Amino acid sequence: MLFPDQLEELGRNPPGEAVARALAELIETDEHLLRIDANERSITFRFALYLQAHLSDWTIDCEYNRDGVEPKKLGHLRLYPDSEDDDAKTVFPDVIVHRRGSRENYLVIEFKKSTSRVDREIDLAKLKGYKEQLGYQFALFVEVGTYEQAVVTQLRWI
């Protein structure tokens, strides 16, 4: 279940309705993952499955690191790099909506669990970079609560 202000926020951009439906399905069907504070990748994978049903004309991928055939890179951020990334610029968005093998990038989403100690500003900066440097039309930050607070706690379009 999403709160009225969250539905209003999501409704500000075209992919918002699909995202709202997928988040509602995640919370209803996979609340257990949130209650046990499961790994973020488990949560985003389940969300991506639900989102695919609502955006069937697009491909939904998790932690996809390609821009066409090249690794996705952002030039201005100091990120947590892949061990083979000598420049510390390769990025792995949590969930993307795109067309594989092309530069058609529709939506990028960064998820964070409420229990994460990583600064949210890092995710917000990545989302801004995805839009500016990789051409995503829409970028969204989603924070989900864990344990007894198994709900969406924050939504923000970039």
C-alpha positions as CSV (number, residue, x, y, z in Angstrom):
1,M,0.0,0.0,0.0
2,L,1.2,3.5,-0.9
3,F,0.2,6.6,0.9
4,P,-1.8,9.4,-0.9
5,D,1.2,11.8,-1.0
6,Q,3.4,9.0,-2.5
7,L,0.8,8.3,-5.2
8,E,0.7,12.0,-5.9
9,E,4.5,12.1,-6.2
10,L,4.6,9.1,-8.5
11,G,1.8,10.6,-10.6
12,R,4.0,13.6,-11.6
13,N,5.7,11.5,-14.3
14,P,4.4,9.0,-16.9
15,P,6.1,5.9,-15.5
16,G,4.7,6.6,-12.1
17,E,1.5,4.6,-12.4
18,A,3.4,1.5,-13.4
19,V,5.9,2.1,-10.5
20,A,3.0,2.6,-8.0
21,R,1.4,-0.7,-9.1
22,A,4.7,-2.6,-8.9
23,L,5.5,-1.1,-5.4
24,A,2.1,-2.1,-4.2
25,E,2.6,-5.6,-5.4
26,L,6.0,-5.8,-3.8
27,I,4.7,-4.7,-0.4
28,E,1.6,-7.0,-0.6
29,T,3.3,-10.1,-2.0
30,D,6.9,-9.8,-0.7
31,E,6.4,-8.0,2.6
32,H,8.4,-10.9,4.2
33,L,11.5,-9.7,2.4
34,L,11.2,-6.3,4.0
35,R,10.3,-7.6,7.4
36,I,13.4,-9.8,7.6
37,D,15.6,-7.0,6.1
38,A,16.6,-9.1,3.1
39,N,19.3,-8.0,0.7
40,E,18.5,-5.0,-1.4
41,R,19.1,-7.1,-4.6
42,S,16.4,-9.6,-3.5
43,I,13.9,-6.7,-3.1
44,T,14.8,-5.0,-6.3
45,F,14.6,-8.2,-8.3
46,R,11.0,-8.9,-7.0
47,F,10.1,-5.3,-7.8
48,A,11.5,-5.6,-11.3
49,L,9.3,-8.6,-12.0
50,Y,6.2,-6.7,-11.0
51,L,7.3,-3.6,-13.0
52,Q,7.8,-5.7,-16.1
53,A,4.1,-6.7,-16.2
54,H,3.2,-3.0,-16.2
55,L,5.8,-1.8,-18.8
56,S,5.7,-4.8,-21.1
57,D,7.0,-2.8,-24.1
58,W,10.3,-2.2,-22.4
59,T,13.0,-4.4,-20.9
60,I,13.5,-4.3,-17.1
61,D,16.9,-5.2,-15.8
62,C,18.5,-5.1,-12.3
63,E,22.1,-3.9,-11.8
64,Y,22.7,-3.7,-15.6
65,N,26.0,-2.1,-16.3
66,R,26.0,-1.7,-20.1
67,D,25.5,1.4,-22.2
68,G,24.9,-0.4,-25.6
69,V,27.8,-2.8,-25.3
70,E,30.1,-0.6,-23.3
71,P,30.1,-0.4,-19.4
72,K,27.8,2.3,-18.0
73,K,30.1,5.0,-16.6
74,L,29.5,8.3,-14.9
75,G,32.3,10.8,-15.2
76,H,31.9,13.0,-12.1
77,L,31.2,10.7,-9.2
78,R,33.4,8.8,-6.8
79,L,31.4,5.6,-6.5
80,Y,31.8,2.1,-5.0
81,P,33.5,0.5,-8.1
82,D,33.6,-3.0,-9.4
83,S,36.9,-4.6,-8.5
84,E,37.9,-4.5,-12.2
85,D,37.0,-0.8,-12.6
86,D,40.3,1.0,-12.4
87,D,38.6,4.4,-12.9
88,A,36.0,4.0,-10.2
89,K,33.3,5.1,-12.6
90,T,31.3,2.0,-13.6
91,V,27.8,2.1,-12.3
92,F,25.2,-0.6,-11.6
93,P,21.7,1.0,-11.4
94,D,19.4,-1.0,-9.2
95,V,16.5,-1.2,-11.7
96,I,16.4,0.2,-15.3
97,V,13.7,0.3,-17.9
98,H,15.4,0.4,-21.4
99,R,15.9,-1.3,-24.7
100,R,18.9,-3.5,-24.5
101,G,21.6,-2.9,-27.0
102,S,20.4,0.7,-27.7
103,R,20.6,4.1,-26.1
104,E,16.8,4.1,-25.3
105,N,16.9,4.6,-21.6
106,Y,13.4,5.3,-20.1
107,L,13.6,5.0,-16.3
108,V,16.3,4.3,-13.7
109,I,15.5,3.6,-10.1
110,E,17.8,3.5,-7.1
111,F,16.5,1.6,-4.1
112,K,17.6,2.0,-0.5
113,K,16.5,0.2,2.6
114,S,15.8,2.3,5.6
115,T,18.4,0.3,7.5
116,S,21.2,1.3,5.1
117,R,23.9,3.5,6.5
118,V,25.0,4.7,3.0
119,D,24.3,8.4,2.4
120,R,21.2,8.9,0.3
121,E,22.9,11.8,-1.4
122,I,25.1,9.3,-3.2
123,D,22.1,7.7,-4.8
124,L,20.6,11.0,-5.7
125,A,23.8,12.1,-7.4
126,K,23.9,8.9,-9.3
127,L,20.4,9.4,-10.5
128,K,21.2,12.9,-11.6
129,G,24.2,11.5,-13.5
130,Y,22.1,8.8,-15.2
131,K,19.8,11.4,-16.6
132,E,22.5,13.9,-17.6
133,Q,25.1,11.6,-18.9
134,L,23.3,8.4,-19.9
135,G,20.1,9.9,-21.2
136,Y,17.5,8.4,-18.9
137,Q,14.2,10.2,-19.3
138,F,13.1,9.6,-15.7
139,A,15.0,8.9,-12.5
140,L,13.5,7.8,-9.2
141,F,14.8,7.3,-5.7
142,V,12.8,4.8,-3.6
143,E,13.4,4.0,0.1
144,V,11.7,1.0,1.7
145,G,11.3,0.4,5.4
146,T,12.2,-2.9,6.9
147,Y,11.2,-4.9,10.0
148,E,8.0,-3.6,11.4
149,Q,8.0,-0.7,9.0
150,A,7.6,-2.7,5.7
151,V,6.3,0.2,3.6
152,V,7.7,2.7,1.1
153,T,9.2,5.4,3.3
154,Q,10.5,7.8,0.7
155,L,10.0,8.6,-3.0
156,R,11.7,11.3,-5.0
157,W,11.9,12.0,-8.7
158,I,15.1,13.6,-9.9
